[in-house]
Each structure stands twice: as structure tokens, then as C-alpha cells.
Amino acid sequence: MARCIQECIACAQACTACADECGQHAEMHDHCRICAEACRGREQACNEILIKLG
């Protein structure tokens, strides 16, 4: 269980970093906007899993 929690934390952190970076370019490039949106969704999913694993 601890490994699963660690992996979800790492995933959420990576998705946050990706979304932040792509979000900076989202207004200029559609692919960055799409990437930022996808990463935010994945970040949210990881955080929801972490809440349920509590």
C-alpha cells in the first residue's frame, strides 16, 4: 500500500509540474493547452485516489 501511495504522490507532482509548464504556453499553442488540461485531469485523479487511500 505504501508503494501505491508513493507512486500516486509522484504522479500528482509530475502532472502538476507538466500542467504548470504547459499552462504558460497554452494561449499561444493548442498542443500546450491540451497537454495542460490532460495533466490537470490526471493530477486530480491521482489526488482523488490518495484521498480514498487516506
Secondary structure by P-SEA (a helix, b strand, c coil): caaaaaaaaaaaaaaaaaaaaaaaaccccaaaaaaaaaaaaaaaaaaaaaaaac
